[in-house]
């Protein structure tokens, strides 16, 4: 069995364990997100799937990303551009967004304190909140727009 097939079987198991019906549409939306590094929004997912799933509606994609988010298979990114982006990498990691074209990229191998570290403790002490999760965004101009 191919590695990608194994991953998709695991996704099916997660959905079934949460009593959520496994449908071709849900699996297709998740596959787009899992195999994407551009953190697509619903419209981008729709355009990607339209040729293969011509009957799939935007409403189906909106419902699907909500289900996938609720079961923890994807995370929602709000970079302030007016549309929500999605990421199948649910680990706690920062993102950088281009203020010119809207491109959103993961940031890897940067020494940023994890949510469970000193930063979390300091935030909790100063605010009285109990931090449940964090998202860190940087904004700038991407290499393509710089040219």
N, C-alpha and C positions, 0 to 999 in steps of 0.2 A: 504494500500500500504506500502510495506517495505521501510525503510529509504533509503537503497541503490537504490531501484527503483525510489524513489522520486528524489534523487540526479541525477540519469541518465536522468530523464525527464528534469531536469533543464539544464543539459548539452545540451540536444537536443534543448531546447529553445534558448540557447546561440548561438549554431551553426546556427539555422534557422534565428535568428535575424541578423546574419552577412551574410546571403544569402549563407551559406555553406551547402551542401547536407549532411544529416545525413545518414551514412552508417553503416552496422554492423561492418566493419573493424575499422572505426574511434571509434565507441563506445567500441569495444574490446580493442583497444590500450589505450584509456583513462581509461578504467576499470583496466587494468594491472597497470597503473601508479598510479591511485587513491588508489588501494589496496596494494601498494608496499611501503615498507620503505627502500628498498635498492637502490633507485635512479637508475633504470636500464638504460643501453644504448640501442641502436637500436637492437644489436645482442641479448641481454638478453630478450628484448620484443619479438623478433622473435621466440626464442626458447620456450618461455612461451606459445605463441599463436599457434605455428606450429601444435600441436596435434589436436586442435579444428578447426583451419583454415589452412588445408594443402595447399591450393592454394594461400595463402597470400604470397606476395613477400617482400623481404627486401625493395625494392623501395616503396612499398605501405606504409610500416612503416615509412620510411624516410619522405615521403610526408605528412603522417598523423601527425607526431610529429611537423613538420613545421607549418601545419595549426593550430594545437592546441596551439602552441607557439604564433603564430600571433594573435589569438583571446584572448590570456591571460588566457587560461585554464591550462597551464603548464609553468614551467620555465626551462630554459636550465642551466645546471651546467657544468663548465669546470674546472675540478680539475687538469688539466695538465697531465693526464695519457694517452693522445692520443685518447680518445674517449669522446664524449659528453654524459653526463648523463641527465636525465629528472626527474622532481619533480612536482607532481600535487598539492603540497602545495605551492601556489604562494605568501604566506605571506613572508614578509622580515624576513628571519631567517638565522643564520649561519650554516655551515656544517663543519664536520671534516672528513678527508680522511686518510686511512691507507696507508703508503708509502710502505708497504710490499705486501698486497693482493689487494689493490684498493677499499676496502670497503668504502662506504660513508654513514655517518649518520647525521641526524639533531641534532642540539644542542638546547636544551630547557632549560628554567628557568635560563638563565645566563644574568647578567646585562650588556648588550651591548647597547650603545646608538642607537636609531632608526635613520633611514635615515633622518627624518625630524628634528632631534635634533641638539645639539651643534656641534657634529662631522661634520654633513653636512655643517653647516655654516662655520666652521673653514676650511674645505677642499675648499669650494667655495672661501672664502676670500684669501687663500694662492695660489690658482691655477688660479683663474679667470673663472673656469668652472661653469656651472650650473648643479649640480648633478641631474640626472634623476632617477637613481636607484643605488643600491649597492649590492655586494655579498661579503660575508666574509667567508674565508676558513681557517681552521686550519689543520695542517698535523702532523701525528704522527704514532704510532704503536698501532693497535687495541688490545683489550684484548685477542682475539683468537690467534693472532700472537705472543703475549708476552709469551704465554704458551710454 
